[in-house]
Amino acid sequence: MSAPGLSAMLWFRADPARDADVRQALMKVAEAVASQAPSRIGHRHDEDRAYRTWMIDVGPVAADRFDALLYRLHKAAATAGLPALAQDPPHLESFAWQDAARPPHEPTLTAPCA
């Protein structure tokens, strides 16, 4: 089985009145990382608050390409103006994806103790 892919999720809260600006900035980020990894953008559904939680999920990529992806993601987010649109500093989370068809470790069966 191959090693799991790694992805990065950048999420932040923004004023819902700035939705069009946030979406445009996230599209610029997605375009900037497109040569390295697939991405998707979105926001929390039916969020009834004074902010909207937005995210961009980028990856997965092989572990040896992950640092380069993070560098490009951070650079693209800054260039697109995401920090100015976010109400607080953006949060970055990393995920290791697993193959849903096969468990990462097969259980070892042993005989019961006598």
C-alpha positions, 0 to 999 in steps of 0.5 A: 500500500502506498503512503497516505497523501497529505493535505492542508486546510486553511480556514478563517472567519470573515464578515459575510458582507465581504463574501464576494471578496473572500471568494475571489481571493480564495479563487486566486489562491486555488489558481496559485496552487493548481500546478501542485495540488487540487483544491476546493473552497467553501464556507460553513453551511447555514452559519447564523453568526456575525461571521462566515467560516471559509476554508480552502482544502489543498491536496493531497500530495505526497509527503515529500511535496508537502512543505513546498505545498505549504510554502506556496499556500501561505505565499498565495494567501498573503498575495491574495489578501486573505489576512486583511479579509480574515477577522482573526489570523487564519488557522492551518490544519494538516491531514494524512489521508487513508485508503478507505478500502483498506485499513492502514494496519491489518490486525495480527491474530494471535492464539489465546493465552493458555 
